[in-house]
Amino acid sequence: MKFKLLYIVIILSFVFFLKLIVGCGTEVIGPNTNIIFPDSLVSYISNVEPFMRVKCAYSGCHSDPPYNSASTMTNYFSLFSTDNLGLVIAKKPDNSVLIQILDGRLPHNPYFQEGYITQNQINGMRKWIEEGAKNN
């Protein structure tokens, strides 16, 4: 009986480990990931969400509570929440606080002065808002 239980635990552990490895996919997004935006038809899922996750919504910054030190920006709906009022104003990139921060018109983290965010990424975020800030 003990042998059978041990066998089941080993098999389940192996299946869990295999699912963990395979389930993560092949694309790893980390702080050095070069996220490149297209010139038009910017997608939230393909472009904006990975950008926000890597550049803004990480632990200690704009992640989910209790690990954030500022407003949450971990998903599409949080960008439009009352906590982030004015952060993204669809079709009005110049009025959106997010673009004002990325353009350097509003003060924020010093990463912006160090080239942490590329001009392509700033232009891509601007284009996404200009195109209506869709959840696509």
trRosetta pair geometry for C-beta under 8 A, 3 or more apart (Angstrom, degrees):
i j d omega theta_ij theta_ji phi_ij phi_ji
1 4 5.8 -54 -150 33 31 111
1 5 6.5 29 153 -16 64 106
2 5 5.7 -55 -149 38 33 111
2 6 6.2 35 153 -19 66 107
3 6 5.7 -55 -148 38 30 112
3 7 6.2 35 152 -23 64 106
4 7 5.5 -51 -148 34 31 116
4 8 6.5 31 153 -19 63 104
5 8 5.8 -53 -149 35 32 111
5 9 6.4 32 153 -18 64 106
6 9 5.7 -54 -147 37 32 112
6 10 6.3 32 154 -19 65 106
7 10 5.9 -55 -149 36 29 111
7 11 6.4 27 155 -17 64 108
8 11 5.8 -55 -146 38 30 110
8 12 6.2 27 157 -15 65 109
9 12 5.9 -57 -143 41 28 109
9 13 6.2 31 156 -21 63 108
10 13 5.7 -55 -147 36 28 113
10 14 6.4 29 154 -20 63 106
11 14 5.7 -56 -150 35 30 112
11 15 6.4 29 153 -17 65 106
12 15 5.6 -53 -145 37 33 111
12 16 6.2 35 155 -20 65 106
13 16 5.7 -54 -146 37 29 112
13 17 6.2 29 155 -18 64 108
14 17 5.8 -56 -146 38 29 111
14 18 6.2 29 155 -19 65 108
15 18 5.7 -55 -144 38 29 111
15 19 6.2 29 156 -18 64 107
16 19 5.8 -56 -147 38 28 110
16 20 6.3 33 153 -24 63 107
17 20 5.6 -53 -149 32 30 116
17 21 6.6 25 155 -14 64 105
18 21 6.0 -57 -150 38 31 107
18 22 6.0 13 160 -3 68 114
19 22 6.1 -62 -133 50 28 99
19 23 5.1 29 168 -25 67 122
20 23 6.1 -48 -121 39 16 111
20 24 6.9 25 164 -32 52 104
21 24 6.5 -60 -166 16 23 110
24 28 7.7 20 151 -89 116 83
28 33 7.6 -154 108 -81 62 119
29 33 4.8 -27 -147 -41 63 166
29 35 7.9 38 -140 -71 109 108
29 50 5.5 -131 -126 -150 151 101
29 53 6.4 53 122 97 141 126
29 54 5.7 -111 164 -68 104 115
30 33 5.4 132 51 -31 53 98
30 54 7.0 83 130 -126 14 109
31 54 6.2 160 -105 -168 38 92
31 58 7.8 7 -82 -70 96 164
33 50 7.3 -93 117 168 144 114
33 54 5.6 -109 50 -113 115 157
34 118 8.0 40 -150 -17 81 145
35 47 7.0 125 174 -152 109 62
35 50 5.4 174 -114 111 132 111
35 51 4.9 -174 117 -84 159 79
35 54 6.5 169 -26 41 132 144
35 55 7.9 -102 29 -26 138 115
35 121 6.2 71 86 -100 100 112
36 120 5.9 -22 -139 138 68 146
36 124 8.0 159 171 -59 35 149
37 42 5.8 -3 -163 -116 108 111
37 47 5.1 79 -113 -158 80 133
37 51 7.6 4 -64 -60 106 141
37 120 5.6 173 37 157 91 86
37 121 6.1 134 -12 -108 117 41
37 123 6.7 -173 75 86 135 81
37 124 2.4 -137 -94 -101 178 141
37 125 7.5 -121 -75 -30 160 52
37 127 7.0 150 154 44 134 127
37 128 7.8 -98 -146 -38 134 105
38 41 6.1 -22 92 67 139 80
38 42 6.2 -170 56 -86 88 63
38 47 7.2 -105 12 -75 81 145
38 124 7.3 97 44 -119 41 105
39 127 7.3 -178 175 -107 35 164
40 127 6.4 -129 -107 -174 45 134
40 131 7.4 130 -161 -77 71 135
41 131 7.2 152 -98 -135 28 162
42 47 5.2 -90 -165 64 85 152
42 48 6.7 84 153 -43 109 99
42 124 5.5 142 -115 -170 135 80
42 125 8.0 -180 174 -89 162 21
42 127 5.0 125 -20 101 133 104
42 128 3.9 -94 99 -79 138 82
42 131 6.1 161 38 28 92 143
43 46 3.9 45 80 32 128 103
43 47 5.2 118 61 9 68 96
43 48 7.2 -141 107 6 43 90
43 136 5.2 -100 -137 102 77 91
44 47 7.2 -74 -113 57 9 76
44 48 4.5 -45 -135 48 52 125
44 49 5.7 67 157 -32 70 96
44 76 5.7 38 175 -98 148 114
44 128 7.0 114 -78 -159 66 129
44 133 7.8 66 -77 -176 113 54
44 134 6.4 -134 -23 97 113 58
44 135 5.3 -46 33 -133 160 39
44 136 5.6 119 17 47 94 52
45 48 7.8 23 -7 47 18 85
45 49 5.6 -2 -129 12 30 134
45 136 6.6 -103 4 116 99 40
46 49 7.8 81 21 36 14 99
46 50 7.4 -28 166 2 29 118
47 50 6.7 -80 -160 40 16 100
47 51 6.3 10 158 -16 60 116
47 124 5.9 -126 170 172 133 130
47 128 6.9 -162 93 -74 124 129
48 51 5.6 -63 -149 39 29 113
48 52 6.1 25 159 -17 69 108
48 124 7.7 -165 -78 137 70 103
48 125 6.8 108 -115 -109 91 73
48 128 5.3 108 -70 -137 124 169
49 52 5.9 -54 -142 38 29 108
49 53 6.2 31 158 -22 64 108
49 75 7.7 10 -124 -130 106 48
49 76 7.3 -46 -83 -58 104 82
50 53 5.6 -55 -144 36 31 113
50 54 6.2 17 163 -9 66 111
51 54 6.4 -69 -148 43 24 99
51 55 5.6 -18 173 17 66 121
51 56 7.8 37 131 6 69 104
51 121 5.9 157 -136 -151 129 110
51 124 7.3 175 -63 97 159 129
51 125 6.9 -144 119 -71 157 102
52 55 6.6 -70 -120 55 20 87
52 56 4.9 -47 -157 48 62 117
52 57 5.1 38 147 -5 86 115
52 62 7.8 -81 -177 95 91 131
52 73 5.6 -124 -170 139 119 107
52 74 7.6 168 132 -120 118 23
52 79 7.8 -84 -114 -74 157 119
53 56 7.6 -3 -32 54 8 74
53 57 5.2 -48 -111 63 40 109
53 58 7.3 83 171 -64 51 77
53 74 7.5 62 -100 -141 75 63
54 58 7.3 24 -152 -51 22 117
55 111 7.9 178 -160 124 86 148
55 116 7.0 135 -137 141 99 102
55 117 5.8 71 -148 -89 144 103
55 121 7.4 122 -44 172 163 151
56 61 6.4 -143 -177 126 44 129
56 62 4.7 -15 157 44 86 135
56 73 5.2 -34 129 84 125 139
57 61 7.1 -142 -116 90 16 101
57 62 4.7 -69 -97 95 56 92
57 63 5.4 108 177 -88 65 55
57 72 7.5 52 -128 -169 101 60
57 73 4.8 -130 -77 86 103 80
57 74 4.6 145 -165 -92 139 60
58 61 5.5 42 62 34 71 115
58 62 7.6 49 27 49 45 67
58 63 5.8 -35 143 -57 13 112
59 63 5.0 -12 -86 0 39 158
59 67 4.5 -55 -138 164 83 127
59 68 7.7 -117 -145 -76 39 52
60 63 7.2 44 19 14 37 118
60 67 6.5 -53 -43 169 46 81
60 68 7.2 117 -169 -124 2 33
60 69 5.8 9 -177 -12 51 113
61 68 6.6 -41 91 -139 26 76
61 69 6.4 -30 -106 37 26 96
61 70 6.4 -19 -178 30 50 110
61 109 7.6 -12 -129 -64 122 148
62 68 5.9 37 -140 -139 18 120
62 70 5.6 -42 -85 77 73 102
62 71 6.2 -1 -130 86 95 59
62 72 6.1 130 -179 -139 72 25
62 73 4.0 4 154 25 132 102
62 74 7.3 -174 132 -49 81 69
63 67 4.8 -28 89 94 129 104
63 68 4.7 -164 61 -74 63 91
63 72 7.0 -32 121 -128 20 79
63 74 6.1 61 -149 -74 46 116
64 67 6.6 44 76 44 59 95
64 68 6.5 -165 93 -27 9 117
64 72 5.8 45 -103 -131 47 125
64 74 5.3 -21 -51 -19 86 158
65 68 5.7 -70 -79 28 52 103
65 72 6.9 -70 -26 -70 77 123
68 71 7.6 -72 153 98 140 9
68 72 5.8 -133 -34 -85 173 73
71 78 7.9 161 156 169 90 102
71 81 8.0 -175 -173 71 113 115
71 83 4.8 165 -136 142 109 108
71 84 5.1 140 157 -77 145 86
71 87 7.6 -147 106 -70 149 142
72 78 4.8 -84 112 -163 96 139
72 81 7.4 19 68 35 98 149
72 83 6.7 50 31 91 84 147
72 84 7.7 -102 65 -42 59 118
73 78 5.6 -175 -117 112 29 118
73 79 6.0 60 -140 -84 84 74
73 84 6.9 106 -85 -93 87 149
73 87 7.6 -151 -100 174 113 157
74 78 5.6 55 42 23 65 157
75 78 5.1 96 54 4 70 105
75 79 7.8 -125 99 -12 41 86
76 79 6.1 -58 -169 20 34 113
76 80 7.6 1 150 4 64 106
76 135 4.6 66 -167 -113 160 107
77 80 6.2 -71 -159 47 42 97
77 81 6.6 67 143 -57 72 91
78 81 5.2 -24 -145 -11 44 123
78 83 7.7 -27 -164 61 79 115
78 84 6.6 83 156 0 64 141
79 84 6.0 -100 -162 108 29 154
79 87 5.8 -132 -170 98 67 127
79 88 4.8 20 157 9 110 134
79 98 7.7 -6 -154 -53 106 145
79 133 7.7 -146 116 -175 137 126
80 84 6.8 -55 -62 81 4 111
80 87 7.5 -134 -85 58 35 103
80 88 6.2 -69 -76 64 75 106
81 84 5.2 73 57 25 78 94
81 85 7.8 -80 104 -52 47 61
82 85 5.6 6 -156 -55 45 104
84 87 3.9 -29 169 -9 101 138
84 88 7.5 20 137 9 119 82
84 97 8.0 -151 -177 57 77 131
86 89 6.4 -12 -144 -49 51 108
86 95 7.5 -99 -157 149 89 83
86 96 7.1 169 167 -137 60 44
86 97 4.9 76 123 -22 92 114
87 96 6.6 19 143 -169 33 85
87 97 4.9 -61 -113 56 42 110
87 98 5.1 61 176 -41 75 98
88 96 5.2 17 -126 -142 37 124
88 97 7.9 -77 -44 43 37 77
88 98 5.6 6 -73 6 74 134
88 129 5.9 -142 -154 -109 89 109
88 133 5.2 132 164 -131 122 153
89 92 4.3 -33 108 65 111 112
89 93 8.0 -164 67 -74 82 20
89 95 4.9 -42 56 96 147 106
89 96 4.7 -153 25 -78 80 80
89 129 7.2 53 68 -167 51 118
89 133 7.9 164 102 -12 16 149
90 129 6.5 -149 -123 -161 36 66
90 132 5.1 21 -170 -163 111 47
90 133 4.1 -118 -101 32 82 112
91 129 7.1 -138 -35 154 14 67
91 130 6.4 55 -134 -153 43 33
91 131 7.8 -123 -91 72 66 8
91 132 5.6 14 -57 -92 89 54
91 133 7.5 -104 -24 2 53 92
92 95 4.1 -12 145 36 118 116
92 96 6.2 144 99 -35 75 86
92 129 7.1 -73 64 155 38 111
93 96 5.4 -51 -146 21 37 119
93 99 4.6 98 178 -59 82 166
93 125 7.9 129 -136 121 116 72
93 126 4.5 67 -159 -150 154 73
93 129 4.2 126 -87 88 83 127
93 130 5.2 -30 -27 -57 121 82
94 99 6.6 -87 -93 99 25 140
94 100 7.8 76 -168 -68 44 86
96 99 4.6 76 77 10 101 103
96 100 6.9 -172 95 -8 52 87
96 129 5.4 -87 -15 -148 160 157
97 100 5.4 -57 -147 39 37 115
97 101 6.3 38 154 -21 69 103
97 106 6.6 -10 -161 11 77 165
98 101 5.9 -56 -153 35 29 109
98 102 6.3 22 153 -13 65 109
98 125 6.6 -119 134 165 117 131
98 129 7.5 171 70 -64 120 141
99 102 5.5 -54 -140 43 35 109
99 103 5.8 32 159 -16 69 110
99 122 7.8 103 -140 -167 72 83
99 125 6.6 -179 -90 116 80 108
99 126 5.6 89 -122 -96 123 81
99 129 6.4 -96 -47 26 126 158
100 103 5.9 -54 -137 43 25 108
100 105 4.4 -80 -162 70 78 113
100 106 4.4 59 129 -8 104 111
101 104 7.8 41 175 -68 29 22
101 105 7.6 -79 -61 55 21 71
101 106 4.8 -50 -81 69 62 108
101 108 4.6 56 -156 -31 107 145
101 112 7.5 -142 159 -73 74 152
102 112 7.1 -166 -138 -123 38 124
102 117 6.4 -96 -142 118 92 154
102 121 7.9 -132 -154 114 130 89
102 122 4.7 166 155 -123 119 93
102 125 6.0 138 -31 69 174 146
102 126 7.8 -142 86 -51 139 90
103 122 6.7 122 -76 -165 60 129
104 112 6.1 170 -86 144 85 134
104 113 7.8 94 -113 -76 119 74
108 112 6.1 75 75 -11 105 135
109 112 6.5 118 82 -11 72 90
110 113 5.5 -49 -168 34 68 110
110 114 6.4 59 140 -18 82 109
111 114 5.6 -71 -151 43 39 109
111 116 3.5 -22 174 11 99 158
111 117 6.9 80 129 -14 103 89
112 116 6.5 -68 -73 43 29 105
112 117 6.1 -19 -115 30 67 112
115 118 7.3 32 -173 -89 76 58
117 121 5.1 -115 -173 82 85 135
117 122 6.2 98 137 -53 113 89
118 121 4.7 101 58 4 78 100
118 122 7.2 -140 100 -2 45 85
119 122 5.5 -51 -147 38 38 112
119 123 6.1 38 154 -17 68 107
120 123 5.8 -56 -145 41 28 111
120 124 6.1 33 153 -24 64 109
121 124 5.5 -51 -142 35 30 115
121 125 6.4 31 157 -17 63 102
122 125 6.0 -54 -149 36 29 108
122 126 6.3 31 151 -19 63 108
123 126 5.5 -55 -149 38 32 116
123 127 6.2 33 153 -21 67 106
124 127 5.6 -52 -144 35 31 111
124 128 6.4 36 154 -23 64 103
125 128 5.6 -48 -147 31 32 114
125 129 6.6 29 155 -13 63 104
126 129 6.1 -61 -155 39 29 107
126 130 6.1 30 150 -20 66 112
127 130 5.3 -55 -142 40 32 116
127 131 6.0 27 158 -16 67 109
128 131 6.0 -60 -146 41 25 106
128 133 6.0 69 140 -102 83 55
128 134 7.9 -125 -169 33 80 67
129 132 7.9 176 -178 40 28 10
129 133 5.0 16 -118 -64 53 100
131 134 6.8 -65 118 1 96 103
